[in-house]
């Protein structure tokens, strides 16, 4: 099978290495719960206890299994929710073309059905970065912190076209070619975001502690334009610009893993979540002291 690494996934702002990638080892069959949400069933794992609920959003086309090296460690001291979006893993598909807004609706339904309460720490990989931003913009008071794992950025195509518009278009055609048909309608919705350079959100993001993790891995023989040194520099700079929108946290750059940092260097993600939670604890303590 063809493994496309950050390759085609990066065409959509590194939307997860889905196309032709090898399926990750599944979690035990009795581990994920099938949660009823209206007429649909959703694959979900809810484990751990603690003052924060850490909710994971996977990249494009991926299910909850991608967090198998991260979530169990985080669950040692926190409540953890991982789930597969509709049409992924064992979650039942729903009619209509998914959008960022409808995927955010799904997350709201999962949270309500699972009976978990804020404060939430949201963790999103790639396309999942769009989704946690959308949820946080809708519910800013619920969010204690966010971790972005090589997240999608709506400005990437706009910036890369300044370097080579034809190469950007060619990468996009290859992504469509390799993407399974069932995901192509949603892919078109994401492509529209990238072409416009605008991610529709309900409002501003909360000013909470944030960690942004960025892969800057270099390839000796880039297969696509998005793997070239110039494109990787754009990717890093876009993440740096996004991070500057927050007052607390850090931007961590790694040359040692590709787009799937949570699978290649899971300890970086675990450490980022711990850092955000520690900063959230400090913020809550400062707020409590100020009220006395």
QUIFENBEL-V610381 format. One record per run of one state. SS is the DSSP state (H for helix, E for strand, - for the rest). FROM is the first residue (numbers start at 0). TO is the last residue. If there is no record, write none. Layout:
# QUIFENBEL-V610381
SS&FROM&TO, SS&FROM&TO
This chain:
# QUIFENBEL-V610381
-&0&4, H&5&10, -&11&31, E&32&36, -&37&38, E&39&46, -&47&51, E&52&56, -&57&62, H&63&66, -&67&69, H&70&73, -&74&77, E&78&82, -&83&98, H&99&113, -&114&118, E&119&124, -&125&125, H&126&137, -&138&138, H&139&141, E&142&148, -&149&154, H&155&177, -&178&179, H&180&195, -&196&207, E&208&214, -&215&223, H&224&226, -&227&227, H&228&242, -&243&247, E&248&253, -&254&259, H&260&263, -&264&264, H&265&290, -&291&291
